[in-house]
Amino acid sequence: MGDARPVTRESARRPAEAHRRGAVVAALMLAMALAALDSTIVATAVPQIVGDLGGFSVFSWLFSGYLLAVTVTLPVYGKLSDTFGRKPVLVVGAALFLLGSLLCALAWNMGALIAFRVVQGLGGGALQGTVQTLAADLYPLRERPRIQARLSTVWAVSAVAGPAVGGVLAAYADWRWIFLVNLPVGAVALWLIVRHLHEPRRESDPASVRTAPRARVDWAGALTVFACGGTLLTALVQGGVAWPWLSAPSLALFGAGLALAGLVVVVERRAAEPVVPGWVWRRRTIAAVNLALGALGLLMVAPTVFLPTYAQAVLGLGPVAAGFVLSVWTLSWPVSAALSQHVYRRVGFRDTALLGIGAAALILLAFPFLPYPGAAWQPALLMLLLGAALGLFQLPLIVGVQSTVGWSERGTATASVLFCRQTGQTVGAAVFGAVANGVLAARLGGAGDLDSVTRALDAGAAEAGTAHEAIRHAVASAVHAVYLGAAGAAALAFVVLLCVAPRRFPVLREPGD
C-alpha cells in the first residue's frame, strides 16, 4: 500500500488522451478507406451503370471528373488547413464526399452522375490531403511510420477488396448501393472526428506563427489554381482519346492552360497568403520530393493500367487472376513502408528513398526480359518486389517532408507532394498511352489503340492462328515499352534526389521526438 503512487491530474489525463487519439486514428482510417475504395469499387460496376443510364461514350468521365476534382483541390485544402485548422477542412470534405455519394445514388442519367462524381471529388481532395497531414500532427517523428503504415494498409486492403465489393453489389443488389455504402462508413468517421478531434491552439510554431482564423483567404489564387489545373488535366486526360493530340480542342486547352498558369504566378506573387506559396519550390527538400513523387505517379501507371491488360491478353488469364497479379504489390508495399523507419534512422530519408527507387528502376527494367508468353508467377514476383521497393521510397519522403516544416506549413507541404504525385499519374496515363498505341501501330502496320486491340483479341480468343499470335506479341511489345518508360521515370526520380535533395533533411525537432 505504501508503494502506491498518487493519481495526479497529468497521469489521469493520459488514458483519456490515448483513447481520444485512437478514436481519431480510426476516423482517419475510415476516411482514407472512402477515398481509396472509390475508383476500384466503381470500376467493376461500369457495365451495370451504362446499361441503366446509357452514356457509354462519356462513361470515362466517371473517373476523370473525380480525379480532376481531387487533384486540383489538394493545394487549396492544404492551405485552408494551415489557416483554419485540420478539423473544419476534414469535416467539410467528408460532408461534401457524403453529399456527392448520396447524389450519385440518386442520379437519373450519365450527365448527372458525372456531375455528382465531381462533387464527390471536391470532398475527396480534402480527405486525402488532410488525413495525411493529421497523421503527422498526431504522432511525433519517431512514431510517424506507425500511422503511415496503417494508412498504407488501408490502401492495400482497398485495392483488393474494392473490386470484389463492387462486383457483389452490382451483381446481387444494385449499382446505386456502391455509393450508398459510403454513407454509414462516412457518418461514423465524421462523428468520431467531431467528437474526439480537438486541435490545440498554436500561437507559436517552430517554423512560423500560425495565421489567425480571420486571415484573408486567397480566393483569387484558389480559383485560378483550380481553373489552371482543371484545364491542363482535362487536356491530358482527353488528349488522344476524345480527340487527337494535335487537334484544335487539344491545342486550345493546352494554350488556355498555359495562359492560366501565367495568371496563377501573377496572382500568387501579389497575394498576402498564397494558396501555392513560393517556398514550396524554393526549399530544396520539398522541391526535390515534389519532383520525385511526380515521377512516382508517372511510373505507377505502368503496372496499374497496363499490367492487367498484359495478364489477360498475353498470359491468357481471366479478370480475377489478372487482378491478383497486380494486387500482390499491395502485400509488400505497407510491410516495406512500416519497416523503412529502421533504414532511414540509420542512413537518412534521402538515402533510404534512393535505395528504394534504385531497386524499383531495376525491377521495372527486368519486366521486358520476361520470357514470352511466360507464367503468371513471373510478373507477380516482380510486382511483389516492386511494392517492397516503392514502400521503401515513398514513405520516407512523405515523413521527411512533413518533419521539415512546422504545423502552420504542414498542410501546404503535404498537399504539394500529393498534388505532384496525382499530376504525375495523369501525365503518365497520357504519355504511356501514346507510347503503347504507337508501338501497336508500328507492330500491326496501322492505326489502333490498346483497348480496341485487346477487345478484338478477346472476341477472337477461340480462334488460333498467326494473326492472333501476332496481336499477342504486339500487346507484349507495347507493355514492354511502357515498362521501359517507367524505369526511365524511376531513374529520373533517382537523379533528382541525388542532385537536388540534401543528404540530411533539415528536420525540426518536436516534443516527443
C-alpha positions as CSV (number, residue, x, y, z in Angstrom):
1,M,0.0,0.0,0.0
2,G,2.9,2.3,0.8
3,D,4.2,1.9,-2.7
4,A,1.0,3.2,-4.3
5,R,1.6,6.4,-6.4
6,P,-0.8,9.3,-6.1
7,V,-3.1,9.8,-9.0
8,T,-2.2,13.2,-10.5
9,R,-4.2,15.2,-12.9
10,E,-1.5,14.5,-15.5
11,S,-1.5,10.7,-15.1
12,A,-5.3,10.6,-15.2
13,R,-5.3,12.6,-18.4
14,R,-3.0,10.2,-20.3
15,P,-5.5,7.3,-20.8
16,A,-8.2,9.7,-22.0
17,E,-5.7,11.3,-24.4
18,A,-4.7,7.8,-25.7
19,H,-8.4,6.9,-26.2
20,R,-9.1,10.1,-28.0
21,R,-6.1,9.7,-30.3
22,G,-7.1,6.1,-31.0
23,A,-10.6,7.2,-32.0
24,V,-9.2,9.9,-34.3
25,V,-6.9,7.4,-35.9
26,A,-9.9,5.1,-36.5
27,A,-11.7,8.0,-38.1
28,L,-8.7,8.8,-40.3
29,M,-8.5,5.2,-41.5
30,L,-12.2,5.2,-42.3
31,A,-11.9,8.5,-44.2
32,M,-8.9,7.2,-46.1
33,A,-10.9,4.0,-46.9
34,L,-13.6,6.1,-48.5
35,A,-11.1,7.7,-50.8
36,A,-9.1,4.5,-51.5
37,L,-12.2,2.4,-52.3
38,D,-13.7,4.9,-54.6
39,S,-12.2,4.2,-58.0
40,T,-11.8,0.4,-57.7
41,I,-15.3,-0.2,-56.4
42,V,-16.9,2.0,-59.2
43,A,-14.9,0.4,-62.0
44,T,-16.4,-3.0,-61.5
45,A,-20.0,-1.6,-61.9
46,V,-19.5,0.3,-65.1
47,P,-21.4,-2.2,-67.3
48,Q,-24.4,-2.1,-65.0
49,I,-24.2,1.7,-64.8
50,V,-24.0,2.1,-68.5
51,G,-26.8,-0.4,-69.1
52,D,-29.1,1.5,-66.7
53,L,-28.2,5.1,-67.5
54,G,-26.7,4.9,-71.0
55,G,-23.9,7.3,-72.0
56,F,-21.3,4.8,-73.0
57,S,-19.3,7.4,-75.0
58,V,-18.7,9.5,-71.9
59,F,-18.6,7.0,-69.1
60,S,-14.8,7.5,-68.7
61,W,-15.6,10.9,-67.1
62,L,-16.9,9.0,-64.1
63,F,-13.2,8.5,-63.2
64,S,-11.7,11.5,-65.0
65,G,-14.1,14.0,-63.4
66,Y,-13.4,12.6,-59.9
67,L,-9.7,12.6,-60.5
68,L,-9.6,16.2,-61.7
69,A,-11.6,17.4,-58.8
70,V,-9.4,15.6,-56.2
71,T,-6.1,16.8,-57.9
72,V,-6.9,20.5,-58.4
73,T,-8.3,20.9,-54.9
74,L,-5.4,19.4,-53.0
75,P,-3.3,22.7,-52.8
76,V,-6.4,24.7,-51.9
77,Y,-7.4,22.4,-49.0
78,G,-3.7,22.2,-47.9
79,K,-3.6,26.0,-47.5
80,L,-7.0,26.1,-45.8
81,S,-6.0,23.5,-43.3
82,D,-2.9,25.6,-42.4
83,T,-5.1,28.7,-42.0
84,F,-8.2,27.4,-40.2
85,G,-7.0,24.1,-38.8
86,R,-7.4,20.5,-40.0
87,K,-10.7,19.7,-38.3
88,P,-13.0,22.1,-40.2
89,V,-11.4,21.2,-43.5
90,L,-11.8,17.5,-42.9
91,V,-15.4,17.9,-41.7
92,V,-16.4,19.9,-44.7
93,G,-14.5,17.5,-47.0
94,A,-16.2,14.4,-45.5
95,A,-19.6,16.1,-45.7
96,L,-19.0,17.0,-49.4
97,F,-18.0,13.5,-50.2
98,L,-21.0,12.0,-48.5
99,L,-23.3,14.5,-50.2
100,G,-21.8,13.6,-53.6
101,S,-22.2,9.9,-52.7
102,L,-25.9,10.4,-52.0
103,L,-26.5,12.4,-55.1
104,C,-24.6,9.8,-57.2
105,A,-27.0,7.1,-55.9
106,L,-30.0,9.3,-57.0
107,A,-28.5,10.1,-60.4
108,W,-31.1,9.9,-63.3
109,N,-28.7,10.0,-66.2
110,M,-25.0,9.8,-67.0
111,G,-24.6,13.6,-67.1
112,A,-26.0,13.9,-63.6
113,L,-23.8,11.0,-62.3
114,I,-20.7,12.6,-63.7
115,A,-21.5,16.0,-62.2
116,F,-22.2,14.4,-58.8
117,R,-18.9,12.4,-59.1
118,V,-17.2,15.8,-59.3
119,V,-18.9,16.8,-56.1
120,Q,-17.5,13.6,-54.6
121,G,-14.1,14.6,-55.8
122,L,-14.3,18.0,-54.2
123,G,-14.7,16.2,-50.9
124,G,-12.1,13.5,-51.8
125,G,-9.4,16.1,-52.2
126,A,-9.9,17.2,-48.6
127,L,-9.9,13.6,-47.3
128,Q,-6.6,12.6,-49.0
129,G,-4.6,15.7,-48.1
130,T,-5.9,16.4,-44.6
131,V,-5.8,12.8,-43.4
132,Q,-2.1,12.6,-44.3
133,T,-1.5,15.9,-42.6
134,L,-3.3,15.0,-39.4
135,A,-1.3,11.7,-39.3
136,A,1.8,13.8,-38.9
137,D,0.2,16.1,-36.4
138,L,-0.9,13.3,-34.1
139,Y,2.4,11.5,-33.9
140,P,6.0,12.7,-33.3
141,L,8.7,11.8,-35.9
142,R,9.8,8.6,-34.2
143,E,6.2,7.2,-34.1
144,R,5.0,8.6,-37.5
145,P,5.8,5.4,-39.5
146,R,3.3,3.5,-37.4
147,I,0.3,5.6,-38.5
148,Q,1.6,5.9,-42.1
149,A,1.9,2.1,-42.3
150,R,-1.7,1.8,-41.1
151,L,-2.9,4.2,-43.9
152,S,-0.8,2.3,-46.4
153,T,-2.5,-0.9,-45.2
154,V,-5.9,0.8,-45.8
155,W,-4.9,1.5,-49.4
156,A,-3.7,-2.1,-49.8
157,V,-6.8,-3.7,-48.5
158,S,-9.0,-1.3,-50.5
159,A,-7.2,-2.3,-53.7
160,V,-8.0,-5.9,-53.1
161,A,-11.5,-5.5,-51.6
162,G,-12.8,-2.8,-53.8
163,P,-13.4,-4.8,-57.0
164,A,-14.9,-7.7,-55.0
165,V,-17.3,-5.5,-53.1
166,G,-18.2,-3.6,-56.2
167,G,-18.8,-6.8,-58.2
168,V,-21.0,-8.3,-55.5
169,L,-23.1,-5.1,-55.1
170,A,-23.5,-4.7,-58.8
171,A,-24.4,-8.4,-59.4
172,Y,-26.7,-9.1,-56.4
173,A,-28.1,-5.7,-55.4
174,D,-27.9,-2.5,-57.5
175,W,-25.1,-0.3,-58.6
176,R,-26.5,2.6,-56.6
177,W,-25.5,0.7,-53.4
178,I,-21.9,1.3,-54.4
179,F,-22.4,4.9,-53.4
180,L,-24.9,4.4,-50.6
181,V,-22.5,2.2,-48.6
182,N,-20.3,5.3,-48.2
183,L,-22.9,6.9,-46.0
184,P,-22.7,4.8,-42.9
185,V,-18.9,4.5,-43.1
186,G,-18.5,8.2,-43.6
187,A,-21.1,9.1,-40.9
188,V,-19.1,7.1,-38.3
189,A,-15.8,8.7,-39.4
190,L,-17.5,12.2,-39.3
191,W,-18.9,11.5,-35.8
192,L,-15.5,10.4,-34.5
193,I,-13.8,13.5,-35.9
194,V,-16.4,15.9,-34.4
195,R,-16.4,14.1,-31.1
196,H,-12.8,13.3,-30.5
197,L,-10.5,15.6,-32.6
198,H,-9.5,18.6,-30.5
199,E,-6.8,20.7,-32.0
200,P,-4.7,22.7,-29.5
201,R,-4.2,26.4,-30.0
202,R,-0.8,27.0,-31.6
203,E,0.1,30.7,-31.1
204,S,3.8,29.8,-31.6
205,D,5.1,27.3,-34.1
206,P,8.7,26.0,-34.7
207,A,8.6,27.3,-38.2
208,S,6.3,30.3,-38.3
209,V,3.4,31.8,-36.5
210,R,0.0,30.4,-37.3
211,T,-2.2,32.6,-39.3
212,A,-5.1,33.9,-37.3
213,P,-8.5,32.4,-38.1
214,R,-9.7,35.7,-39.5
215,A,-6.9,35.8,-42.0
216,R,-7.9,36.7,-45.5
217,V,-8.2,33.6,-47.8
218,D,-6.6,33.8,-51.2
219,W,-9.8,33.0,-53.1
220,A,-8.5,34.5,-56.4
221,G,-5.5,32.2,-56.2
222,A,-7.7,29.2,-55.3
223,L,-9.9,30.0,-58.3
224,T,-7.0,30.4,-60.8
225,V,-5.2,27.3,-59.5
226,F,-8.5,25.3,-59.9
227,A,-9.0,26.6,-63.4
228,C,-5.4,26.1,-64.5
229,G,-5.2,22.6,-63.1
230,G,-8.6,21.6,-64.4
231,T,-7.8,22.8,-67.9
232,L,-4.4,21.2,-68.2
233,L,-5.5,17.9,-66.7
234,T,-8.5,17.8,-69.0
235,A,-6.2,18.3,-71.9
236,L,-4.0,15.4,-70.7
237,V,-6.9,13.0,-69.8
238,Q,-8.9,13.6,-73.1
239,G,-6.0,14.1,-75.5
240,G,-5.6,11.1,-77.8
241,V,-8.9,9.7,-76.5
242,A,-11.7,12.1,-77.2
243,W,-9.7,14.0,-79.9
244,P,-6.3,13.7,-81.5
245,W,-3.3,15.3,-79.7
246,L,-2.7,17.9,-82.4
247,S,-6.4,18.8,-82.9
248,A,-8.0,22.2,-82.3
249,P,-9.6,21.2,-78.9
250,S,-6.3,19.8,-77.6
251,L,-4.2,22.8,-78.7
252,A,-6.9,25.2,-77.3
253,L,-6.9,23.5,-73.9
254,F,-3.1,23.4,-73.6
255,G,-2.9,27.1,-74.7
256,A,-5.6,28.1,-72.2
257,G,-3.9,26.1,-69.5
258,L,-0.5,27.7,-70.1
259,A,-2.1,31.2,-70.1
260,L,-3.8,30.3,-66.8
261,A,-0.5,29.1,-65.4
262,G,0.9,32.5,-66.1
263,L,-2.1,34.1,-64.4
264,V,-1.5,31.8,-61.3
265,V,2.1,33.1,-61.0
266,V,0.9,36.7,-61.2
267,V,-1.9,36.3,-58.7
268,E,0.1,34.3,-56.2
269,R,3.0,36.7,-56.2
270,R,0.6,39.5,-55.2
271,A,-1.3,37.5,-52.6
272,A,-0.6,38.0,-48.9
273,E,-1.3,34.3,-48.1
274,P,-1.0,32.5,-51.5
275,V,-2.5,29.1,-52.0
276,V,0.7,27.9,-53.6
277,P,3.4,29.8,-51.8
278,G,6.8,30.2,-53.4
279,W,8.7,28.4,-50.6
280,V,7.2,25.1,-51.7
281,W,9.6,25.2,-54.7
282,R,12.4,27.4,-53.2
283,R,13.2,24.9,-50.5
284,R,15.5,22.2,-51.9
285,T,14.0,19.4,-49.8
286,I,10.3,20.0,-50.7
287,A,11.1,20.7,-54.4
288,A,13.1,17.5,-54.7
289,V,10.4,15.4,-53.1
290,N,7.7,17.1,-55.3
291,L,9.6,16.1,-58.4
292,A,10.5,12.6,-57.1
293,L,6.9,11.8,-56.2
294,G,5.7,13.2,-59.5
295,A,8.0,10.6,-61.1
296,L,6.5,8.0,-58.8
297,G,3.0,8.9,-60.1
298,L,4.3,8.6,-63.6
299,L,5.8,5.1,-63.2
300,M,2.9,3.7,-61.2
301,V,0.8,3.9,-64.4
302,A,2.7,1.0,-65.9
303,P,1.6,-1.7,-63.5
304,T,-1.8,-0.2,-62.5
305,V,-3.1,0.5,-66.0
306,F,-1.2,-1.9,-68.3
307,L,-0.3,-5.0,-66.3
308,P,-3.9,-6.3,-66.2
309,T,-4.2,-6.0,-69.9
310,Y,-0.9,-7.8,-70.3
311,A,-2.0,-10.6,-68.0
312,Q,-5.2,-11.2,-69.9
313,A,-4.0,-10.6,-73.5
314,V,-0.6,-12.2,-73.3
315,L,-0.7,-14.6,-70.4
316,G,-4.3,-15.6,-71.1
317,L,-5.6,-15.1,-67.6
318,G,-9.1,-14.3,-66.6
319,P,-10.0,-10.9,-65.0
320,V,-9.8,-12.2,-61.4
321,A,-6.4,-13.9,-61.9
322,A,-5.1,-10.8,-63.7
323,G,-6.2,-8.6,-60.8
324,F,-4.4,-10.9,-58.4
325,V,-1.1,-10.5,-60.4
326,L,-1.4,-6.7,-59.9
327,S,-2.7,-6.8,-56.3
328,V,0.3,-8.7,-54.9
329,W,2.3,-5.4,-54.6
330,T,-0.3,-4.3,-52.1
331,L,1.0,-7.0,-49.8
332,S,4.7,-5.9,-49.8
333,W,4.2,-2.1,-50.0
334,P,2.8,-1.5,-46.5
335,V,5.2,-4.0,-44.9
336,S,8.1,-2.3,-46.5
337,A,6.8,1.1,-45.6
338,A,6.4,0.1,-41.9
339,L,10.0,-1.3,-41.8
340,S,11.5,1.7,-43.6
341,Q,12.0,3.6,-40.4
342,H,14.7,1.1,-39.4
343,V,16.6,2.1,-42.5
344,Y,16.1,5.9,-42.6
345,R,17.0,6.2,-38.9
346,R,20.4,4.8,-39.9
347,V,21.1,6.3,-43.3
348,G,18.6,9.2,-43.5
349,F,15.5,9.9,-45.5
350,R,17.2,10.7,-48.8
351,D,19.5,7.6,-49.0
352,T,16.6,5.3,-48.0
353,A,14.5,6.7,-50.8
354,L,17.5,6.3,-53.2
355,L,17.8,2.7,-52.2
356,G,14.1,2.1,-52.9
357,I,13.8,3.9,-56.2
358,G,17.1,2.4,-57.5
359,A,15.7,-1.1,-56.8
360,A,12.4,-0.1,-58.4
361,A,14.2,1.0,-61.6
362,L,16.0,-2.4,-61.9
363,I,12.7,-4.3,-61.3
364,L,10.9,-2.3,-63.9
365,L,13.8,-2.7,-66.3
366,A,13.6,-6.5,-65.8
367,F,10.0,-6.8,-67.0
368,P,10.7,-6.6,-70.7
369,F,13.1,-9.5,-70.3
370,L,10.4,-11.9,-69.0
371,P,10.0,-15.0,-71.3
372,Y,7.1,-14.9,-73.8
373,P,4.4,-15.8,-73.0
374,G,5.7,-16.8,-69.6
375,A,3.9,-17.8,-66.4
376,A,1.7,-15.7,-64.2
377,W,4.1,-16.1,-61.2
378,Q,6.9,-14.2,-63.0
379,P,5.2,-10.8,-63.3
380,A,3.6,-11.4,-59.9
381,L,7.0,-11.9,-58.3
382,L,8.2,-8.7,-59.9
383,M,5.2,-6.8,-58.6
384,L,5.8,-8.2,-55.1
385,L,9.4,-6.9,-55.3
386,L,8.2,-3.6,-56.8
387,G,5.8,-3.0,-53.9
388,A,8.6,-3.5,-51.4
389,A,10.9,-1.1,-53.3
390,L,8.3,1.6,-53.6
391,G,7.3,1.3,-49.9
392,L,10.9,2.0,-49.1
393,F,10.8,5.0,-51.4
394,Q,7.6,6.9,-50.8
395,L,7.1,6.7,-47.0
396,P,10.5,8.2,-46.0
397,L,10.0,11.1,-48.4
398,I,6.5,12.0,-47.1
399,V,7.5,11.6,-43.5
400,G,10.7,13.5,-44.2
401,V,9.0,16.5,-45.8
402,Q,6.4,16.7,-43.0
403,S,9.2,16.7,-40.5
404,T,11.0,19.7,-42.1
405,V,8.0,22.1,-41.6
406,G,6.0,23.3,-38.6
407,W,2.3,22.9,-38.0
408,S,1.4,26.1,-39.9
409,E,3.1,24.8,-43.1
410,R,2.5,21.1,-42.9
411,G,-0.9,21.1,-44.7
412,T,0.6,23.0,-47.7
413,A,3.7,20.9,-47.9
414,T,1.7,17.6,-47.7
415,A,-0.8,18.8,-50.3
416,S,2.1,19.8,-52.5
417,V,3.7,16.4,-52.7
418,L,0.3,14.6,-53.1
419,F,-0.6,17.0,-55.9
420,C,2.6,16.3,-57.7
421,R,2.1,12.5,-57.4
422,Q,-1.5,12.8,-58.7
423,T,-0.4,15.0,-61.6
424,G,2.4,12.5,-62.4
425,Q,-0.2,9.8,-62.7
426,T,-2.3,11.9,-65.1
427,V,0.7,12.7,-67.2
428,G,1.8,9.1,-67.1
429,A,-1.6,7.8,-68.4
430,A,-1.4,10.2,-71.3
431,V,2.3,9.7,-72.2
432,F,2.3,5.9,-71.8
433,G,-1.0,5.5,-73.5
434,A,0.5,7.3,-76.6
435,V,3.7,5.1,-76.3
436,A,1.6,1.9,-76.2
437,N,-0.6,2.9,-79.1
438,G,2.5,3.9,-81.2
439,V,4.1,0.6,-80.6
440,L,0.9,-1.3,-81.5
441,A,0.5,0.8,-84.7
442,A,4.1,0.0,-85.7
443,R,3.9,-3.7,-85.0
444,L,0.5,-4.2,-86.6
445,G,1.0,-1.9,-89.5
446,G,-1.8,0.5,-88.9
447,A,-3.6,2.8,-86.5
448,G,-5.1,1.4,-83.4
449,D,-5.2,1.6,-79.6
450,L,-4.6,-0.9,-76.9
451,D,-8.2,-1.1,-75.8
452,S,-9.6,-1.9,-79.2
453,V,-6.8,-4.4,-79.9
454,T,-7.4,-6.3,-76.7
455,R,-11.2,-6.3,-77.3
456,A,-10.6,-7.8,-80.7
457,L,-8.3,-10.3,-79.1
458,D,-11.0,-11.3,-76.6
459,A,-13.6,-11.6,-79.3
460,G,-11.4,-13.9,-81.3
461,A,-10.0,-15.8,-78.3
462,A,-11.3,-19.1,-79.6
463,E,-9.5,-18.7,-82.9
464,A,-5.9,-19.8,-83.0
465,G,-3.7,-18.6,-85.8
466,T,-0.9,-16.4,-87.0
467,A,-2.9,-13.2,-86.7
468,H,-4.0,-14.0,-83.2
469,E,-0.4,-14.7,-82.1
470,A,0.8,-11.5,-83.8
471,I,-1.6,-9.4,-81.8
472,R,-0.4,-11.0,-78.6
473,H,3.2,-10.3,-79.5
474,A,2.2,-6.7,-80.3
475,V,0.5,-6.2,-77.0
476,A,3.5,-7.7,-75.2
477,S,5.8,-5.3,-77.0
478,A,3.6,-2.3,-76.2
479,V,3.6,-3.1,-72.5
480,H,7.3,-3.8,-72.5
481,A,7.8,-0.3,-74.0
482,V,5.7,1.2,-71.2
483,Y,7.7,-0.6,-68.5
484,L,10.9,0.8,-70.1
485,G,9.5,4.2,-69.8
486,A,8.5,3.6,-66.2
487,A,12.1,2.5,-65.5
488,G,13.2,5.8,-67.0
489,A,10.8,7.7,-64.7
490,A,12.4,5.8,-61.7
491,A,15.8,6.8,-62.9
492,L,14.7,10.4,-63.2
493,A,13.5,10.3,-59.6
494,F,16.9,8.8,-58.5
495,V,18.8,11.6,-60.3
496,V,16.5,14.3,-58.8
497,L,17.0,13.1,-55.2
498,L,20.7,12.6,-55.7
499,C,21.4,16.0,-57.2
500,V,18.7,18.3,-55.7
501,A,17.7,16.9,-52.2
502,P,20.1,17.5,-49.3
503,R,21.6,14.3,-47.9
504,R,20.2,15.1,-44.5
505,F,16.8,16.6,-44.4
506,P,16.6,19.7,-42.1
507,V,14.3,18.1,-39.5
508,L,12.5,20.2,-36.9
509,R,12.6,18.6,-33.5
510,E,9.2,18.5,-31.8
511,P,8.1,17.3,-28.3
512,G,8.2,13.5,-28.2
513,D,11.0,13.1,-30.8
